[in-house]
Amino acid sequence: MAPPFTHRPMLELLMRHGVDPPQAPSRAIANLRHWELNEVDVVLSKLQRPAPDYCLFRSAEVAPSALPADPAEHNALQRWWPSLWARRPHWVAPPRHMVERSAKEGRALCVNAAGCWELRADGYVALSHVWAEGLQRVEAHGGVEATKIAKVFELLRRAGLRSEWIWTDVLVIPGGGGREDEVLTAKLINSMPTVYGNAEAVLVIDAVVVQLHSTEPVDVAVGLCLGKWSTRVWTYQEIKLAKRAVVVTGSGGVEFADIAARLEELQKADRPKYRDMYLWMAIMGRSDKHRLTIRDLATACVDRSSGVDIDYARAFFPVLGLEWEPGMTREDGMEMIYRAYLRDALVISPFAGSPRMKQFPGWAPSYLQGLEGSGHGGLASEERGIRGEWHVLKIIKLVSTTRPRYGKIGLNLEVQCDRTPTVQCVCGPKEDSDVVEAVQAMIRKGRGWILSATTWEQFSAEWARPVLLVEEADTRPEHGMEVTVHCSATLGSSGSHPENKRSLLIRHWNPNVDSDLINLDKYVVFCQDAQPC
C-alpha cells in the first residue's frame, strides 16, 4: 500500500538521507508517523559520512593500502603507480578442525586482534551485523581481510568494551554447499543460543549508526530504525539471545536496554510520538519475564529479509529453542515451528501477506515475514483443523482480475451483500499462480467464501483488512460448516457489510496439495480412526 500523502514529506526526507526506498515508507508510516520533520532532520544531521550510501567496511579506510588516506597527500609517483605501495592482503580464517570442535563442544570459536584462534566458554564479545555492509567472508580465502578485524576491535574500544576476543558468524559458519558443510552449519546454528548467551556482550554494528555522532538513546533508536541492521532476519535472533547488547555509534557505545528504557519513559509522557518506537525496540530485546510468541516474532520481523530463502525458517530456530536438521527445507522448518507452537500459530492464522503452507498446517502463513493483521484469539485446534467464529461473506462471482502494484493480484468480486455488493481482494506478491487459478475455480463452483477475524462494520481508510479466501468442503450435516484455505488477501475496498458470523472448522489440509476437496472417503476413514470425530 502506498504511504498516505501526509507522510510523503517524511518519506522524502528519509530517502534524501540514503534510507533504502523499500524501507523508508514503513519507517515514515510506523516508527516516525508522529514525529515532526525538523526533529528527524536534527537527528540525521548528526550523521557524519562522505555520502548517504557510505559504508565503513566497504570503504578505503579498511583497504590494505600503505598510501596516505588523503589523495591530496599522494606524490606524482604514487598517483601514477599506486600498486607499488599496495600491501598484500592478509586473510584471517579459522582452522577447519577448530570449527568442527566448536560445533561438537558447543564453545565459541573466537579470534583476537593478532589473528589467533581459541575455543572459549566466556570472556568474548559476539558481533551482530549485516553481511552485505562489508564485514563478510571472501569465500576464495575462507576468511576476512585483517584490516577489517582490526577495525572491529577499534569499534569495540569505542563502545567501551575491553574484551580481547570476538566471535562472528562470518568467520566460523562454513560457506560451502557440500553435505559436510551443511551438517556442520546445522550444528553451529543449534549452538547459537549458547554462543550469544555466554558472550559478555553482543556488539551491534550498523553502517548508519556507526557514523552517528551521538550517544543519546533516542538518536540511536532513530538511527537503528533507518539502517539495514533492523531489516535482517538473522540480526533479530542475535539481539534476542543477547544477555547484554551494546550499539556502537560514531562517538561511543549505548546499551540496547538503556534505549528501550528511555523510550518507555518518554512514551508515558508523549504516547503518540514514542509508543510505536518503544514497542518496536522492546520487542527486539531479550526478556526473562515474557516468553517469545509466534505473534511477537511475526511483528518484529514484518519487514526483515534474507538473501537465502531457507533462513526465513532457519534463522528463528535458535530463539525458539528448536534444533535445525540437515536437509530440511524452509517449509519443513516452518512445519516444525508450527507443531511446536501450535497454540501460538492459531492467533496468526488470519494474517495476510504470505502464501499458506503447503505442508501442515495449510491455514498458516508459510513465512513469518511481511505479515499484517490483528490476529484471532478465539480459535481452538482439533484433529481435522481449527474451530472458531469468523465473520463471513459469500462470494457470488469473479468480476475481473487486476494487478494493482508490486506484482500483487487483485480479485474484483461480487459478494452476497445488499449493502456493498462488490469488493476487491488483493493477494500477496509471492502468491502462486496455480493458487489464484484454484480460487477462480472455486468461485465458479459456487464454493467460495471470505473470512475475516474482525467485524465487517469497521473500515479503515489507511489500513487494509486481512482476510482468508476459503473453499467450502462437503461434510456430514452434524459436523457443520468446514472450509479449507486457498490463500490470504487484503480487502482494500471501502464499504461495510452486515454482520454474518459463523462457527466453522478450517481444515489442516491445503486444498492445492490435497486436491480431493470433497474427500468423502478419506473423511469417513479419518473419522473412524480418530475418535471423537
N, C-alpha and C positions, 0 to 999 in steps of 0.2 A: 504494500500500500504506500502511495506517495505521501510524504510528510505534509501536514496541513500548511497552508500558506503562512500562517503566523509563525511557523518555525523556520521559514526559509532564511531569514537574516542570520539566525544562529547556525544553520546548516552552511551557509556561505562563509561565515567566519571560520568555522572548523576546517573547511576544505582549503581555505586560504593558508591555514597554518599546517597543511600537509596531512590532515586526517584522511584515511582511506575513504573514498566515495561510498563503498558498501557499508562502512562502519559509521560514518558521520550522521546519516538520518536517524538511526536508532539512538545515538547519544543525544542528538538535539531534541528528540521527542520524549525520551525516557529520562536519562540521568540529569539533563540540564534544562528540562522543559520549563522550570520556574525561575531560571537564572536570567539576570539581565546581561545584555551583550557586553557592556563595559566590564562587568565582573569577571566574565570568562576571558575577555581580552587582557585584563590585568594579569591573570594567571599565565596566559600564553606568552605575555611579554617577558616573562622570566626564563623563557627558553632561549638559550644562547647556543646556536648552531649555525654552521655556514649556509645551510639550505634547509627547506622544510622536509626534504626526504633524507637528510643526513643520518647516517647510521655508523656509530662508533666502530663496531667490529668489521665493517666493510671499508673503512677509511684508510688513508695512507698512514694514519697515526699508529696503526698496528702492523704495517707492512715492514718486512725485514730489509730495510734500506739504510745505508750509512750516510746518505746525503742529508744535508740540513733540511729540516721540515719546511722551512720557508723558502720557496723557489727564488725569492729575491736575493737570497744569500748564496745561490749557486754561481760559481765562476763559469767562464766561457767553455772550458773543457768539460765541466760537469754537465752543463746544458747540452753539449754536443754528443757526449759519450757517457750517459748516466750509468750504463751497465758496468762500467769499471768500478763503480762504488757500491754496486749491489751486493748485499750479503747473501750468502747461501741460506735458504730457509732451513730451519731446524724443526723437525716434527716431534711432537710429544704423543706417544702412542703406548698403550698398556700391553704388557706381555700376555699372550693368549692364555697361558697356563694360570695366570693370576686372575683373569676374567672368569675362567672356569671354577677356580677355587672360591671366588666371590659368590658365584651363583650357588655352589654346593654348600658353603658355610653360612651364607646369609649375611656376610660382613661387607662393608662398603669398601670398594677399591678406590683409594684416594691418591692424589698426586700433590707434590709440593712445588714450590717455585723453582726448584732446581731440576724438576722433571723426574724425581724419584717416586717410586710407587710403594704403597703399603696397604695391607688389609687392616681396617680399623673398625672397632665397635663404637667408638666415640671420639671426641676431640677433632671434629671436622665440620666444615660448612658445605651444605649441598646447594647447588645452583638451580634457579628457576628462570628460564629464559626462553626466547623464541629462536629456533634453529635458523630460520630464514633471515634473522637480523645479523648474521655473520659469524656467530660463535658455533660453528658446526664442523664436523669431521670431514676431511678430504679423503674420500674412500681410497684413492690411489695410494695414499700414505698411511691410512688407517688411524689417523690422529689429527691433532690440531696444531697449527704453527705456534712455536714457542712464544712469539711476541704477544699473541692473544692471551695465553696463560699468564704472562707477566702482567698484562693489563687487568685481568681478573683479580689478581692479588692486589693491584693498585686500588681497584674499586672496593675490595674487601676492607682495606685500611681506611678508605674514605668513609665507609659506612660504620666504622668504629668496631669492626670485628678483627680479632687478633689470631685467629686460628692459622696454623701453618699448613693445613691440609684442606683440599677441596674435593668434592665428588660431583661429577657432572655426567649426565646420560650420554652426551655426545662422544665421550671417550670410552665408556665401558659397555654400551649396548652395541652388539655386532651389527655391521651394515650389510653383510652378505645375504644372499637369498637361499642358501642351501638348507638342508634338513637339520644339520648340526647347529647352524646359527639360529634356526627357528626354535629348536628345543632350548638352547642356551638363553635366547631372548625371553622366552616364556618364564624361565626360572628367575631371571633378573627382574622382570616385571613383577613377579609374585613376591620378590624380596623388597620392593619399594616401600611398603609401609614401615618396614624395619629401618631401611636406609634413611628415609626422610624423618622418621620418628626419633631416631637416635642422634641425628645431627644436632649440634649445639645451636644451629640456626640455619634457615634457608634464606639465601641472598636472592632477592628479586631484581633482575636486570632487565629493564625495558628501555628501548632505544630512545623513546621520548623523555621519560622521566630521568634518565641518566644525564640529560642535558638541561634539566630544570634546576635552576639555581635558587632553590628554596628547600627548607625543611619544615615548612608549615603543613600540617597534616591535610588540610582541605586542599591546598595546592597540589599535593602529591596525589590525592584521590582524583582530582580532575585530570591530572597527567596520566594516571593509570587507566582511566576510562577512555582516553583518547589514543593510547598506544596499542601495539599489537599483542602485548603480553596478556591482556584480558580477553583476547579473541581466540585463544588456542585451547583445545580440549585437554592437552597434557598439563598445562600450567595450572588448571583447576585442581587436579589431584595433588600436584606438588604443594600448593598453598594449603590445601585442606589437610594434608598429613603433617604439616609443619607444627611442632610444638612452639616454635618461635620463628617469626619471619621478619626480615629487615629489607626495606626497599632502599636501594642506593639512588641518590639524586646527584645533581651536579655540584652540590655543596655539602653533602653529608649523607646520613642514613636516618630513616624513620621507621619505627616499629609499626608493623602492619596492625597490631592490636591497638596501638595509640590512634591510628587513623580512624578505625571503626568506633573507638570510644569517643573521639572528638565529634564525629558526625552524629552519634547517638545523642550526645549532649546538645548539639545545635538543633537537631530536629525537634526537640522538645519545645524550643522557643520559636522555631520557624519551620513548622511541619511541611508545608508545600514545597519549600525550596530544598530541604535537606533529606526528607523522608526517603525518596527514591534512591538517592545516592547512598544513604546509610544502609538500606536493605540490600542494595547491590553489593556493597562492601562486606556487610556482615555475613551474607550467605556464602561468601568465599572462605571465610576464616574457620579455623578449627574450633569445635565446640565439644567440651566434655560433658555438657549438660543435656544437649539435644542430639538425637541420632540423625544421621543424614537420610532423608527420604527420597524416593524417586522423583517426587514433585519438586523438591528442593534442587535436585540435580538438573532437572529439565529447565527450571527457572534460571539457574546460574549459568547454564550452557546454551541459552537461547540463541546467541549469535557467536558462539565459539565454533571453530572449524579445525580441520586437519587435512593435510595433503594425502593421507593414507586412509582409505575408506574403513579398513578394519579397526582403526583406532577409535571410531565412533562408538565402539563397544569396549575394546581392549583397554582404553585409557581410563575407564571407570572402574575396572576390577579392583585396583588397589584400594580405593576409597570405600568400596562396598564390601571389602573383606572376602572377595571371591578370588579363585585361582584360575588363571588363564591356562588353557591346554593347547599344546602344539596342534596345528591342523584345523583349528576352529575357524569358521567364517564369522563375519560380523553378525549375521542372523543367528548363528549358533550361540554367540556371546550374548546377544540380546535375549534369546530364549532362556539362557541360564540366569540372567539378571531378573527376568520376569518371574521365573519359577521360584527364585529365592526371595523375591519381594512382591509376591502376587497381590497382597492386600494394598500395597502402595500403588501398584500398577493400575488398579481399578480406578483410582482417582483421576489419572491422566488419560483414560480411555477416550474421552471426547476431544482431546487436544488435536488441533489441526496443524498442518504444515509438514507432515511426513506420511509416506505410504504406510499402509498397515502391514503387519508381519505376515510373511508367507508361511512361517512356522508358528508354533504355539507362542502366544495366543493371537489369533487372527484379528482381534479387535484392537490390539495395542499398536502404538507408533513404532515403526522399525528403526527410528533414530530418536535419541533424546535431545537432539539439537534442532533449533529452528521451530520449536513448538509454540503455540499460543492457545490460550483457553483459560477458563476459570475452574475447571475440574468438576467432578461429580462425587459427592460424599455419601451417596445413599445406595451404593451397589454392593452386592454380595456374590461370591463365587460359588458355583455349583458344579456338578460333574460335567454337564454339557456346555456350560457357559456362565455368563454373569447376568444376574437378575436385578432389576430395579425399575424405577419410574423415569420416563422420558417424556418430553414434550415432542409431539409427532405431527408431521404434515404428510399427507398422502400425495404422491406425485401422479399427475394425470398424464402429462405428455412432455416430451422434449421439444421445445420450440426451435432452438438453434444452439450452435456452439460458437464460441469466440475465443480469442487469445488476448486477454487483457494486457499483460506485460510480463516480462521476466520468464517467459516460457510457460506460464500458467495456462490452464484451460478453463474457460467459463462455460457453464451449462445453464442456459436460459430455460427455465422450467415453468410449466403451468401446474399449479397445485390446487388441491381441493379446499378452497377458501373463498368465501364471498366478500372478504374484506380487502385482501391483497392477493389476487389470484396468480400473479407471476413473481418469480424470484430468480436471482442469479446465484448459483453456487460455483465458487472458484476453487479448482483443485490445485494442489501444490505443484511446483516446477519439477519435482522428482517423480511425479506420478507416471506409472507405466501406461503406455497407450493401450495395452490389452485390457487394463482395468477400466479405462474410460469406455472402451467398446463394450465391456461387460455391463457397465452402468447403463449405457444406452439400450442394451438388450433387455435388461430387467425392466426398464421403463416401458418398452414396447409390450412386454408380457403383462403389464399392469401390477407388478410386484414391488415397485419402488416406494420407499419412504425416506423422509428426512427426520433425523433425531437431533434434538438439542437438549443440553443439560440445563439450560436456563429458559425462563419463560419467554413466550413469543410477544408478550406485551411490551417488553423493553427493547428499545433500539438506540444504538449509539452511532452518531454521525462520524465518530472518529475511529472507533474500533469495530472490526468485523466480527460477526458471531461465528464461532466454530461449530460445525455440525458434522454428523455422520450420514453418509448415503448408504442405505441398507436395503437388502432384499428380503422379503417375507418368505419364510420357509413353510412347507406343509408339515402339519403336526396333528396329533390326535386332539380332538376338541378339549379334552380335560387338561391339556398342557398349555393352553392359552397361546398367545402370540409369541412367535420366535422369529428372529431375524439373523442375518449374517452380514458382516460389514464388508463392503467393497472398498471404500476409501473415506477419507475425511475431506472436508472442504470448509471454506469460509462463506458465510451468507452476507454478501456485500450490499444487497439491495435494501432500500428503506421500506418502511411499512411494518405493520404489526398484523398478528393473526390471532383468532380466538383460541383460548386455551383448549388443548386436547391432550390430556396427559394419560399415559398408559403404563401399566406394569408389564414388562416383557422380558424375554430372555435373549441375550445376544450370544450366539454360539461361538465356541472357541475356534471353529474351523474357518479357514479363509476360502471363500467360495470360488476364487480364481485358481486355487490349487486343488481343492476338493470340489470338482465341478458338478457332482451329483447332488444338487441342492435339495431336490425333493426327497431323495435319501431315505425312502421309507424302509427299505430292507435293513440298511445299516442302522437306522434309527431304532427299529424294533429290536435288533440284536443287541445294540448298545444298552437299551433299557432292560433287557433280560439279564445282561451281565453286570450292570451297575445299579443295584437296588439301594434306596428307592429311586425311581426314575422321575 
